[in-house]
């Protein structure tokens, strides 16, 4: 269970607004994907798209954020963010992502965290990883026909 600073369970809906979703994102490779997702996640947070893209790519160079089963969780820290913020995307077609299991990725959860580590940061990352390990959740995300069903699959 992931706990926040008050000892309550941190849920994905705490840091993933229903508007932070995309279905059928097109990308030819990991670099292009992270740039495209940075362009979606940065503006609402008043962050530079280039800065977000560069930091996500830099973090991924330390070790792939593709953790298997067609899922990646690129994440990075940014000044000016006071709490975790997520963005979930389903790709139009799976791409090579250098995931630990070697499988291509079709589901990506971008997680932006405060520059200074906060107690809830590991809880947010753990909540996402735990949810995206569930085969039923993965099935529901891949079968969702609209953003409402897509959000329900991840946030319920």
C-alpha positions in Angstrom: 0.0 0.0 0.0 1.3 3.5 -0.8 0.8 6.0 1.9 1.0 9.8 1.7 2.3 12.1 4.4 -0.9 11.9 6.4 -0.8 8.1 6.3 -3.7 7.6 3.9 -3.4 5.5 0.8 -2.2 7.5 -2.2 -4.4 6.8 -5.3 -3.6 7.4 -8.9 -6.6 9.8 -9.2 -4.8 12.0 -6.6 -2.2 12.9 -9.2 -3.8 12.0 -12.6 -6.6 14.4 -13.6 -9.2 13.0 -16.1 -7.9 15.5 -18.6 -4.3 14.0 -18.5 -5.0 11.2 -20.9 -4.4 10.4 -24.6 -5.5 7.5 -26.7 -3.8 6.4 -30.0 -0.6 8.5 -29.7 1.6 7.9 -32.7 5.4 7.7 -32.3 8.1 5.9 -34.3 10.6 5.6 -31.4 11.2 6.3 -27.7 12.7 9.7 -28.2 9.8 10.8 -30.4 7.3 9.4 -27.9 8.8 11.2 -25.0 8.9 14.5 -27.0 5.3 14.1 -27.9 4.2 13.4 -24.4 6.3 16.3 -23.0 4.4 18.6 -25.3 1.1 17.3 -23.7 2.2 17.3 -20.0 4.3 20.4 -19.8 1.9 23.3 -20.7 -0.7 22.7 -18.0 2.1 22.8 -15.4 3.8 25.9 -17.0 6.9 23.9 -17.8 9.0 24.1 -20.9 8.2 21.2 -23.3 11.9 21.0 -24.2 13.0 20.9 -20.6 10.5 18.1 -19.8 11.5 16.2 -22.9 15.2 16.5 -22.1 14.8 15.4 -18.5 12.6 12.4 -19.3 15.2 11.3 -21.9 18.1 11.9 -19.5 16.4 9.9 -16.8 15.7 7.0 -19.2 19.4 7.0 -20.2 20.2 6.0 -16.6 18.1 2.9 -17.0 15.0 2.1 -19.1 11.7 3.1 -17.6 10.1 0.4 -19.6 9.3 -2.1 -16.8 7.6 -4.9 -18.9 4.3 -6.2 -20.1 4.2 -3.3 -22.7 4.3 -0.6 -20.0 6.7 2.3 -19.4 6.7 4.8 -16.6 9.0 7.6 -17.6 9.5 10.0 -14.7 11.6 13.0 -13.7 11.8 15.8 -11.2 11.1 19.5 -11.9 11.4 22.7 -10.0 8.1 24.5 -9.6 6.1 21.3 -9.1 4.8 20.9 -5.6 3.1 17.5 -6.0 3.3 14.5 -8.3 1.5 14.9 -11.6 0.7 12.1 -14.1 -0.2 11.7 -17.7 -1.4 8.4 -19.2 -1.2 7.5 -22.9 -2.0 4.5 -25.1 0.0 4.3 -28.3 -1.6 3.7 -31.7 1.1 1.0 -32.2 3.6 -0.5 -29.8 7.2 0.7 -30.1 10.6 -0.5 -29.1 11.4 1.0 -25.7 14.3 -1.1 -24.4 12.0 -2.5 -21.7 13.4 -4.9 -19.2 11.5 -7.8 -20.8 12.4 -6.8 -24.4 8.7 -6.3 -25.3 7.5 -3.2 -27.2 5.6 -0.6 -25.2 2.0 0.5 -25.9 1.0 2.0 -22.5 3.0 4.9 -21.0 2.4 6.7 -17.7 4.5 9.9 -17.4 5.1 10.9 -13.8 6.5 14.4 -13.0 7.7 14.9 -9.4 8.9 17.9 -7.4 12.5 18.8 -7.7 13.0 18.3 -4.0 12.0 14.8 -2.9 8.6 14.8 -1.1 7.4 11.9 1.2 4.6 11.1 -1.3 6.9 10.8 -4.3 7.8 7.1 -3.8 4.1 6.4 -3.0 3.0 7.9 -6.3 5.5 5.9 -8.3 4.7 2.7 -6.4 0.9 3.3 -6.9 1.5 3.5 -10.7 3.7 0.5 -10.8 1.4 -1.6 -8.7 -1.7 -0.6 -10.8 0.1 -1.3 -14.1 1.2 -4.7 -13.0 -2.4 -5.9 -12.8 -3.3 -7.9 -15.9 -7.0 -6.9 -15.7 -6.1 -3.2 -15.5 -3.8 -3.6 -18.5 -6.5 -5.4 -20.5 -9.1 -2.7 -19.6 -6.7 0.1 -20.6 -5.9 -1.6 -24.0 -9.6 -2.3 -24.7 -11.0 1.1 -23.6 -12.9 2.7 -26.5 -12.9 6.3 -25.0 -11.1 8.4 -22.5 -13.8 7.9 -19.9 -13.3 4.1 -19.9 -9.6 4.6 -20.1 -9.6 6.8 -17.0 -11.9 4.4 -15.2 -9.6 1.5 -15.8 -6.6 3.3 -14.2 -8.3 5.4 -11.5 -10.8 2.9 -10.0 
